Amino acid sequence: MGGMIVGVGEKVISTIFLTISLVFIGFIAAVYASLMGAVKFYTPFVIIVTVAVIIFSIMRIFKLGYPRILRISVISFTSLCIIAVATYEINQAYHNSFETLNDAEVNLREYAPFSEDSKLVSLPETATLKMEGQLPVLDGATALYPVYGAFVEATYPEKNYDFYRSEVMCSKTDQAYEKLINGDADIIFAAGPSKRQIDLAKKRGVELKLTPIGREAFVFFVNSRNSVEGLTIEQIQGIYSGEVTNWSEVGGNSASIRAFQRPDDSGSQTALQNLMEGKTLMTPLKEDVVAGMGGIIEQTAQYRNYNNALGYSFRYFSTDMIENDEIRHLKINGVPPSVETIRTGEYPLAAEFYAITAGSDNPNIDAFIEWILSPQGQYIIEETGYVPLNLN
């Protein structure tokens, strides 16, 4: 009798240690899964597997049930786990196989003037203007930094220009307007001012002068295999308000429309909101991403080039995928976003971008803007990927 008690006691102790060990291993596995961004699948999967292994171990230690049934149960459960993991990973690989387009930011370091391996456009000949003396302080939109960075490399003295504290800065549109209005910048390169920026300039007694230097287009695109050639603005409003949900409703094959959006603070999302003309946008598609310390946050899903996908951006950011024949720009109201239709304004979603001044007394401003409008300045704009005002 005493031996039986000792035997049971040993089994209980073994079970306790085994359970603690398995729970610890399961916890480590769950943390690792969260760090890898697969928390929605692997965290509950790890919990289920840990609980199942503990149950099977207890049954084995205490010899509960028939050994053959236990063995079949373990094999069946293991097989189901393998199938579940394989299905999940294959599904993830399928989704990740589609090209993405992200127009969030330009990597400033790749376009720093006079830096080694810079991606800036270079003139085929020496610039007709060389800036000396008091250099105009420049700032602007991130997306236009490759343009005015190339202006600088062509005309400014060679040196290191810090992105945030130099004659050539990049503070993004909103901050650039504030610096211009406050007198901390002489010229900024951006789209036209918002009502808030206009009101701020009036409040400070500053008059903004906008000189058009190029044009850009807000474009919509689909997978190159999609049969739809174009949309009207009314159809776009219908899709992004959730009223139109199938490609067959706009002249395509019968397939649901996977309409992607952009984050709220992006320029392209602002452009879509303006295009909606007061109509309520539907809730955007979401995806989970890994945040700091292994946390998971839900954010607006970036465009993936599914066969039924619809996306939008500014033309500059979509150029690479167009050249690789992965996506196709849609005609809007029957007009394609070509260089010519954007330049003439025939494409309905085209707009100018500007060199904007606010009354600075810097003596070199006029000559610099005049050079930007010259064939050399317009060449840089076109070769960077934007549409020049004057085709050379």
Contacts in CASP RR format, 6 or more apart in sequence:
PFRMAT RR
TARGET T0000
AUTHOR 0000-0000-0000
METHOD contacts of the structure
MODEL  1
MGGMIVGVGEKVISTIFLTISLVFIGFIAAVYASLMGAVKFYTPFVIIVT
VAVIIFSIMRIFKLGYPRILRISVISFTSLCIIAVATYEINQAYHNSFET
LNDAEVNLREYAPFSEDSKLVSLPETATLKMEGQLPVLDGATALYPVYGA
FVEATYPEKNYDFYRSEVMCSKTDQAYEKLINGDADIIFAAGPSKRQIDL
AKKRGVELKLTPIGREAFVFFVNSRNSVEGLTIEQIQGIYSGEVTNWSEV
GGNSASIRAFQRPDDSGSQTALQNLMEGKTLMTPLKEDVVAGMGGIIEQT
AQYRNYNNALGYSFRYFSTDMIENDEIRHLKINGVPPSVETIRTGEYPLA
AEFYAITAGSDNPNIDAFIEWILSPQGQYIIEETGYVPLNLN
11 61 0 8 1.000
11 62 0 8 1.000
14 61 0 8 1.000
15 57 0 8 1.000
15 58 0 8 1.000
15 61 0 8 1.000
15 62 0 8 1.000
18 54 0 8 1.000
18 57 0 8 1.000
18 61 0 8 1.000
19 54 0 8 1.000
19 57 0 8 1.000
22 50 0 8 1.000
22 53 0 8 1.000
22 54 0 8 1.000
22 57 0 8 1.000
23 50 0 8 1.000
23 54 0 8 1.000
25 50 0 8 1.000
26 46 0 8 1.000
26 47 0 8 1.000
26 49 0 8 1.000
26 50 0 8 1.000
29 42 0 8 1.000
29 46 0 8 1.000
29 50 0 8 1.000
30 42 0 8 1.000
30 43 0 8 1.000
30 46 0 8 1.000
30 47 0 8 1.000
31 294 0 8 1.000
33 39 0 8 1.000
33 41 0 8 1.000
33 42 0 8 1.000
33 43 0 8 1.000
33 45 0 8 1.000
33 46 0 8 1.000
34 43 0 8 1.000
34 290 0 8 1.000
34 294 0 8 1.000
34 295 0 8 1.000
34 296 0 8 1.000
35 290 0 8 1.000
35 294 0 8 1.000
36 42 0 8 1.000
36 290 0 8 1.000
37 288 0 8 1.000
37 289 0 8 1.000
37 290 0 8 1.000
37 294 0 8 1.000
37 296 0 8 1.000
38 88 0 8 1.000
38 92 0 8 1.000
39 288 0 8 1.000
39 295 0 8 1.000
39 296 0 8 1.000
40 288 0 8 1.000
40 296 0 8 1.000
41 88 0 8 1.000
45 81 0 8 1.000
45 84 0 8 1.000
45 85 0 8 1.000
49 81 0 8 1.000
52 77 0 8 1.000
56 70 0 8 1.000
56 73 0 8 1.000
56 74 0 8 1.000
56 77 0 8 1.000
58 64 0 8 1.000
59 65 0 8 1.000
59 70 0 8 1.000
60 70 0 8 1.000
95 304 0 8 1.000
98 304 0 8 1.000
98 305 0 8 1.000
98 306 0 8 1.000
98 309 0 8 1.000
99 304 0 8 1.000
99 305 0 8 1.000
99 321 0 8 1.000
99 326 0 8 1.000
99 327 0 8 1.000
100 302 0 8 1.000
100 303 0 8 1.000
100 304 0 8 1.000
100 305 0 8 1.000
101 302 0 8 1.000
101 303 0 8 1.000
101 305 0 8 1.000
101 311 0 8 1.000
101 313 0 8 1.000
101 317 0 8 1.000
101 318 0 8 1.000
101 321 0 8 1.000
101 327 0 8 1.000
102 302 0 8 1.000
102 303 0 8 1.000
103 143 0 8 1.000
103 262 0 8 1.000
103 266 0 8 1.000
103 268 0 8 1.000
103 313 0 8 1.000
103 314 0 8 1.000
103 317 0 8 1.000
103 318 0 8 1.000
104 263 0 8 1.000
104 266 0 8 1.000
105 142 0 8 1.000
106 142 0 8 1.000
106 143 0 8 1.000
106 145 0 8 1.000
106 146 0 8 1.000
108 142 0 8 1.000
108 145 0 8 1.000
108 163 0 8 1.000
108 170 0 8 1.000
109 115 0 8 1.000
110 118 0 8 1.000
110 119 0 8 1.000
111 118 0 8 1.000
111 119 0 8 1.000
111 120 0 8 1.000
111 145 0 8 1.000
111 146 0 8 1.000
111 149 0 8 1.000
111 150 0 8 1.000
112 118 0 8 1.000
112 149 0 8 1.000
112 161 0 8 1.000
112 163 0 8 1.000
113 120 0 8 1.000
113 149 0 8 1.000
113 150 0 8 1.000
113 152 0 8 1.000
113 153 0 8 1.000
113 156 0 8 1.000
113 161 0 8 1.000
113 168 0 8 1.000
114 153 0 8 1.000
114 158 0 8 1.000
114 159 0 8 1.000
114 160 0 8 1.000
114 161 0 8 1.000
118 153 0 8 1.000
119 146 0 8 1.000
120 146 0 8 1.000
120 149 0 8 1.000
120 150 0 8 1.000
120 153 0 8 1.000
121 146 0 8 1.000
121 150 0 8 1.000
121 379 0 8 1.000
121 380 0 8 1.000
121 383 0 8 1.000
121 384 0 8 1.000
122 150 0 8 1.000
122 153 0 8 1.000
122 154 0 8 1.000
123 154 0 8 1.000
123 376 0 8 1.000
123 379 0 8 1.000
123 380 0 8 1.000
127 154 0 8 1.000
127 155 0 8 1.000
127 371 0 8 1.000
127 376 0 8 1.000
128 371 0 8 1.000
128 374 0 8 1.000
128 376 0 8 1.000
129 155 0 8 1.000
129 367 0 8 1.000
129 368 0 8 1.000
129 371 0 8 1.000
130 155 0 8 1.000
131 155 0 8 1.000
131 156 0 8 1.000
131 157 0 8 1.000
131 364 0 8 1.000
131 368 0 8 1.000
132 157 0 8 1.000
133 364 0 8 1.000
134 362 0 8 1.000
134 363 0 8 1.000
134 364 0 8 1.000
135 156 0 8 1.000
135 157 0 8 1.000
135 167 0 8 1.000
135 364 0 8 1.000
136 167 0 8 1.000
136 186 0 8 1.000
136 187 0 8 1.000
136 360 0 8 1.000
136 362 0 8 1.000
136 364 0 8 1.000
136 365 0 8 1.000
136 368 0 8 1.000
137 167 0 8 1.000
137 168 0 8 1.000
137 169 0 8 1.000
137 184 0 8 1.000
137 185 0 8 1.000
137 186 0 8 1.000
137 187 0 8 1.000
137 362 0 8 1.000
138 148 0 8 1.000
138 152 0 8 1.000
138 167 0 8 1.000
138 168 0 8 1.000
138 169 0 8 1.000
138 185 0 8 1.000
138 186 0 8 1.000
138 187 0 8 1.000
138 188 0 8 1.000
138 189 0 8 1.000
139 169 0 8 1.000
139 170 0 8 1.000
139 171 0 8 1.000
139 175 0 8 1.000
139 176 0 8 1.000
139 179 0 8 1.000
139 180 0 8 1.000
139 185 0 8 1.000
139 187 0 8 1.000
139 188 0 8 1.000
139 189 0 8 1.000
140 148 0 8 1.000
140 169 0 8 1.000
140 170 0 8 1.000
140 171 0 8 1.000
140 172 0 8 1.000
140 173 0 8 1.000
140 176 0 8 1.000
140 188 0 8 1.000
140 189 0 8 1.000
140 190 0 8 1.000
141 172 0 8 1.000
141 173 0 8 1.000
141 176 0 8 1.000
141 189 0 8 1.000
141 190 0 8 1.000
141 191 0 8 1.000
141 353 0 8 1.000
142 170 0 8 1.000
142 172 0 8 1.000
142 173 0 8 1.000
143 314 0 8 1.000
143 316 0 8 1.000
143 317 0 8 1.000
144 189 0 8 1.000
144 190 0 8 1.000
144 353 0 8 1.000
145 170 0 8 1.000
146 384 0 8 1.000
147 189 0 8 1.000
147 380 0 8 1.000
147 381 0 8 1.000
147 384 0 8 1.000
147 386 0 8 1.000
148 168 0 8 1.000
148 189 0 8 1.000
149 168 0 8 1.000
150 380 0 8 1.000
150 384 0 8 1.000
151 368 0 8 1.000
151 372 0 8 1.000
151 377 0 8 1.000
151 380 0 8 1.000
152 161 0 8 1.000
152 168 0 8 1.000
154 376 0 8 1.000
154 377 0 8 1.000
154 380 0 8 1.000
155 368 0 8 1.000
155 371 0 8 1.000
156 167 0 8 1.000
156 168 0 8 1.000
160 166 0 8 1.000
161 167 0 8 1.000
161 168 0 8 1.000
162 169 0 8 1.000
163 169 0 8 1.000
163 170 0 8 1.000
164 170 0 8 1.000
164 171 0 8 1.000
169 176 0 8 1.000
169 179 0 8 1.000
169 185 0 8 1.000
170 176 0 8 1.000
171 179 0 8 1.000
173 190 0 8 1.000
173 191 0 8 1.000
174 197 0 8 1.000
176 185 0 8 1.000
176 188 0 8 1.000
176 189 0 8 1.000
176 190 0 8 1.000
177 188 0 8 1.000
177 190 0 8 1.000
177 193 0 8 1.000
177 197 0 8 1.000
177 200 0 8 1.000
177 356 0 8 1.000
178 200 0 8 1.000
179 185 0 8 1.000
179 188 0 8 1.000
180 186 0 8 1.000
180 187 0 8 1.000
180 188 0 8 1.000
180 208 0 8 1.000
180 356 0 8 1.000
180 357 0 8 1.000
180 358 0 8 1.000
181 197 0 8 1.000
181 200 0 8 1.000
181 201 0 8 1.000
181 204 0 8 1.000
181 206 0 8 1.000
181 208 0 8 1.000
181 358 0 8 1.000
182 204 0 8 1.000
183 358 0 8 1.000
183 360 0 8 1.000
186 357 0 8 1.000
186 360 0 8 1.000
186 362 0 8 1.000
186 365 0 8 1.000
187 355 0 8 1.000
187 356 0 8 1.000
187 357 0 8 1.000
187 360 0 8 1.000
187 365 0 8 1.000
187 368 0 8 1.000
187 369 0 8 1.000
188 355 0 8 1.000
188 356 0 8 1.000
189 213 0 8 1.000
189 353 0 8 1.000
189 354 0 8 1.000
189 355 0 8 1.000
189 356 0 8 1.000
190 353 0 8 1.000
190 354 0 8 1.000
190 356 0 8 1.000
191 216 0 8 1.000
191 351 0 8 1.000
191 353 0 8 1.000
191 354 0 8 1.000
192 210 0 8 1.000
192 352 0 8 1.000
192 353 0 8 1.000
192 354 0 8 1.000
192 356 0 8 1.000
193 201 0 8 1.000
193 208 0 8 1.000
193 210 0 8 1.000
193 356 0 8 1.000
197 208 0 8 1.000
198 208 0 8 1.000
201 207 0 8 1.000
201 208 0 8 1.000
201 358 0 8 1.000
206 358 0 8 1.000
206 359 0 8 1.000
207 358 0 8 1.000
207 359 0 8 1.000
208 356 0 8 1.000
208 357 0 8 1.000
208 358 0 8 1.000
209 356 0 8 1.000
209 357 0 8 1.000
209 358 0 8 1.000
209 359 0 8 1.000
210 354 0 8 1.000
210 355 0 8 1.000
210 356 0 8 1.000
211 354 0 8 1.000
211 355 0 8 1.000
211 356 0 8 1.000
211 357 0 8 1.000
211 369 0 8 1.000
211 373 0 8 1.000
212 352 0 8 1.000
212 353 0 8 1.000
212 354 0 8 1.000
212 389 0 8 1.000
213 352 0 8 1.000
213 353 0 8 1.000
213 354 0 8 1.000
213 355 0 8 1.000
213 369 0 8 1.000
213 372 0 8 1.000
213 373 0 8 1.000
213 381 0 8 1.000
213 389 0 8 1.000
214 352 0 8 1.000
214 353 0 8 1.000
214 378 0 8 1.000
214 381 0 8 1.000
214 386 0 8 1.000
214 387 0 8 1.000
214 388 0 8 1.000
214 389 0 8 1.000
215 342 0 8 1.000
215 343 0 8 1.000
215 345 0 8 1.000
215 350 0 8 1.000
215 351 0 8 1.000
215 352 0 8 1.000
215 353 0 8 1.000
215 386 0 8 1.000
215 387 0 8 1.000
215 388 0 8 1.000
215 389 0 8 1.000
216 314 0 8 1.000
216 315 0 8 1.000
216 316 0 8 1.000
216 342 0 8 1.000
216 350 0 8 1.000
216 351 0 8 1.000
216 353 0 8 1.000
216 386 0 8 1.000
216 387 0 8 1.000
217 314 0 8 1.000
217 315 0 8 1.000
217 337 0 8 1.000
217 342 0 8 1.000
217 347 0 8 1.000
217 349 0 8 1.000
217 350 0 8 1.000
217 351 0 8 1.000
217 387 0 8 1.000
218 268 0 8 1.000
218 271 0 8 1.000
218 272 0 8 1.000
218 275 0 8 1.000
218 312 0 8 1.000
218 313 0 8 1.000
218 314 0 8 1.000
218 315 0 8 1.000
218 349 0 8 1.000
218 350 0 8 1.000
218 351 0 8 1.000
219 312 0 8 1.000
219 313 0 8 1.000
219 314 0 8 1.000
219 315 0 8 1.000
219 318 0 8 1.000
219 329 0 8 1.000
219 330 0 8 1.000
219 337 0 8 1.000
219 349 0 8 1.000
220 231 0 8 1.000
220 236 0 8 1.000
220 310 0 8 1.000
220 311 0 8 1.000
220 312 0 8 1.000
220 329 0 8 1.000
220 330 0 8 1.000
220 332 0 8 1.000
221 310 0 8 1.000
221 311 0 8 1.000
221 312 0 8 1.000
221 313 0 8 1.000
221 318 0 8 1.000
221 321 0 8 1.000
221 322 0 8 1.000
221 327 0 8 1.000
221 328 0 8 1.000
221 329 0 8 1.000
221 330 0 8 1.000
222 228 0 8 1.000
222 309 0 8 1.000
222 310 0 8 1.000
222 311 0 8 1.000
222 327 0 8 1.000
222 328 0 8 1.000
222 330 0 8 1.000
223 305 0 8 1.000
223 306 0 8 1.000
223 307 0 8 1.000
223 308 0 8 1.000
223 309 0 8 1.000
223 326 0 8 1.000
223 327 0 8 1.000
223 328 0 8 1.000
224 325 0 8 1.000
224 326 0 8 1.000
224 327 0 8 1.000
224 328 0 8 1.000
225 307 0 8 1.000
226 247 0 8 1.000
226 252 0 8 1.000
226 307 0 8 1.000
226 308 0 8 1.000
226 328 0 8 1.000
227 251 0 8 1.000
227 252 0 8 1.000
227 253 0 8 1.000
228 247 0 8 1.000
228 250 0 8 1.000
228 251 0 8 1.000
228 252 0 8 1.000
228 330 0 8 1.000
229 330 0 8 1.000
229 331 0 8 1.000
230 330 0 8 1.000
230 331 0 8 1.000
230 332 0 8 1.000
230 334 0 8 1.000
231 239 0 8 1.000
231 250 0 8 1.000
231 330 0 8 1.000
231 331 0 8 1.000
231 332 0 8 1.000
232 332 0 8 1.000
232 333 0 8 1.000
232 334 0 8 1.000
233 275 0 8 1.000
233 332 0 8 1.000
233 333 0 8 1.000
233 348 0 8 1.000
235 244 0 8 1.000
235 250 0 8 1.000
236 275 0 8 1.000
236 332 0 8 1.000
237 275 0 8 1.000
237 276 0 8 1.000
237 277 0 8 1.000
237 279 0 8 1.000
238 244 0 8 1.000
238 279 0 8 1.000
239 245 0 8 1.000
239 250 0 8 1.000
239 257 0 8 1.000
239 259 0 8 1.000
239 310 0 8 1.000
240 259 0 8 1.000
240 261 0 8 1.000
240 272 0 8 1.000
240 276 0 8 1.000
240 279 0 8 1.000
240 281 0 8 1.000
240 282 0 8 1.000
241 276 0 8 1.000
241 279 0 8 1.000
241 280 0 8 1.000
241 281 0 8 1.000
241 282 0 8 1.000
242 259 0 8 1.000
242 282 0 8 1.000
244 250 0 8 1.000
244 257 0 8 1.000
245 256 0 8 1.000
245 257 0 8 1.000
246 254 0 8 1.000
246 255 0 8 1.000
246 256 0 8 1.000
246 257 0 8 1.000
247 253 0 8 1.000
247 254 0 8 1.000
247 255 0 8 1.000
247 256 0 8 1.000
247 257 0 8 1.000
247 308 0 8 1.000
248 254 0 8 1.000
248 255 0 8 1.000
255 307 0 8 1.000
255 308 0 8 1.000
256 308 0 8 1.000
257 308 0 8 1.000
257 310 0 8 1.000
258 285 0 8 1.000
258 306 0 8 1.000
258 308 0 8 1.000
258 309 0 8 1.000
258 310 0 8 1.000
259 282 0 8 1.000
259 285 0 8 1.000
259 309 0 8 1.000
259 310 0 8 1.000
259 311 0 8 1.000
260 284 0 8 1.000
260 285 0 8 1.000
260 301 0 8 1.000
260 302 0 8 1.000
260 303 0 8 1.000
260 304 0 8 1.000
260 309 0 8 1.000
260 310 0 8 1.000
260 311 0 8 1.000
260 312 0 8 1.000
261 269 0 8 1.000
261 272 0 8 1.000
261 281 0 8 1.000
261 284 0 8 1.000
261 285 0 8 1.000
261 300 0 8 1.000
262 268 0 8 1.000
262 269 0 8 1.000
262 272 0 8 1.000
262 300 0 8 1.000
262 312 0 8 1.000
262 313 0 8 1.000
263 269 0 8 1.000
263 299 0 8 1.000
263 300 0 8 1.000
264 300 0 8 1.000
267 314 0 8 1.000
268 312 0 8 1.000
268 313 0 8 1.000
268 314 0 8 1.000
268 317 0 8 1.000
271 312 0 8 1.000
271 314 0 8 1.000
271 349 0 8 1.000
272 281 0 8 1.000
272 312 0 8 1.000
273 281 0 8 1.000
275 349 0 8 1.000
284 300 0 8 1.000
284 301 0 8 1.000
285 300 0 8 1.000
285 301 0 8 1.000
286 298 0 8 1.000
286 299 0 8 1.000
286 300 0 8 1.000
286 301 0 8 1.000
287 298 0 8 1.000
287 299 0 8 1.000
287 300 0 8 1.000
287 301 0 8 1.000
287 302 0 8 1.000
288 296 0 8 1.000
288 297 0 8 1.000
288 298 0 8 1.000
289 296 0 8 1.000
289 297 0 8 1.000
289 298 0 8 1.000
289 299 0 8 1.000
290 296 0 8 1.000
291 297 0 8 1.000
303 309 0 8 1.000
303 311 0 8 1.000
303 313 0 8 1.000
305 321 0 8 1.000
305 326 0 8 1.000
305 327 0 8 1.000
315 329 0 8 1.000
315 337 0 8 1.000
315 342 0 8 1.000
315 385 0 8 1.000
315 386 0 8 1.000
315 387 0 8 1.000
316 384 0 8 1.000
316 385 0 8 1.000
316 386 0 8 1.000
318 327 0 8 1.000
318 329 0 8 1.000
319 385 0 8 1.000
321 327 0 8 1.000
322 328 0 8 1.000
322 329 0 8 1.000
329 336 0 8 1.000
329 337 0 8 1.000
331 337 0 8 1.000
332 347 0 8 1.000
332 348 0 8 1.000
332 349 0 8 1.000
333 348 0 8 1.000
335 341 0 8 1.000
335 346 0 8 1.000
335 347 0 8 1.000
335 348 0 8 1.000
336 347 0 8 1.000
337 347 0 8 1.000
337 349 0 8 1.000
337 350 0 8 1.000
338 347 0 8 1.000
339 382 0 8 1.000
339 387 0 8 1.000
339 391 0 8 1.000
340 346 0 8 1.000
340 391 0 8 1.000
341 347 0 8 1.000
341 350 0 8 1.000
342 350 0 8 1.000
342 387 0 8 1.000
343 387 0 8 1.000
343 388 0 8 1.000
343 389 0 8 1.000
343 391 0 8 1.000
350 387 0 8 1.000
352 389 0 8 1.000
353 386 0 8 1.000
355 369 0 8 1.000
355 372 0 8 1.000
357 365 0 8 1.000
357 369 0 8 1.000
371 377 0 8 1.000
372 378 0 8 1.000
373 389 0 8 1.000
373 390 0 8 1.000
375 390 0 8 1.000
375 392 0 8 1.000
378 388 0 8 1.000
378 389 0 8 1.000
378 390 0 8 1.000
378 391 0 8 1.000
378 392 0 8 1.000
379 388 0 8 1.000
379 392 0 8 1.000
381 387 0 8 1.000
381 388 0 8 1.000
382 388 0 8 1.000
382 391 0 8 1.000
382 392 0 8 1.000
END
